[in-house]
Amino acid sequence: MPKHQPNEVVRRILLDSLMRKVEADLYPSSTMLDQIESLLTEDDIADYAAILVAHIDEDFYPSIPMIQRVLRLAA
């Protein structure tokens, strides 16, 4: 198993923590979403998009900025 760089390990720990918080929060802050997006790699995009789409699905009047975030991820 290849060794991970320390900065990659820290990035992953923080990203996982923030994504769990966003998943649990009905209305996650744009600041937290911005932080997540700054930590994303291509391998993380699908999991993050799924969390955002779940929020969109759950809300009768989904957040336009959240929809725009998903659209940017898809571009």
FENBELPE-V841615 format. One record per residue. N is the residue number from 0. PHI is phi in whole degrees, 0 to 359 (NA if undefined). D_CENTER is the distance of its C-alpha to the mean C-alpha in Angstrom with 1 decimal. Layout:
((N/PHI/D_CENTER) (N/PHI/D_CENTER))
This chain:
((0/NA/26.8) (1/289/25.8) (2/285/25.0) (3/271/21.6) (4/294/21.9) (5/304/21.4) (6/293/18.8) (7/290/16.7) (8/296/17.1) (9/296/16.1) (10/303/12.9) (11/294/12.0) (12/299/13.2) (13/294/11.3) (14/300/7.9) (15/300/8.9) (16/298/10.2) (17/295/7.6) (18/293/5.3) (19/297/8.9) (20/295/9.7) (21/295/7.2) (22/298/8.5) (23/276/11.9) (24/270/12.1) (25/298/13.7) (26/231/13.0) (27/295/10.2) (28/285/11.4) (29/295/10.8) (30/297/11.4) (31/294/8.7) (32/296/6.1) (33/299/8.5) (34/296/8.6) (35/302/5.1) (36/297/6.2) (37/286/9.5) (38/262/8.8) (39/293/7.6) (40/248/10.6) (41/303/11.8) (42/291/11.7) (43/266/8.0) (44/299/7.4) (45/298/8.9) (46/295/7.2) (47/294/3.7) (48/300/6.5) (49/297/8.4) (50/295/6.7) (51/295/7.0) (52/295/10.4) (53/299/11.5) (54/296/11.4) (55/298/13.3) (56/297/15.6) (57/282/16.4) (58/259/17.4) (59/298/20.9) (60/242/20.1) (61/296/16.5) (62/294/15.1) (63/298/16.1) (64/301/13.6) (65/290/10.7) (66/300/12.8) (67/296/13.3) (68/297/9.7) (69/296/9.8) (70/299/13.2) (71/296/12.4) (72/294/10.2) (73/281/13.2) (74/285/15.7))
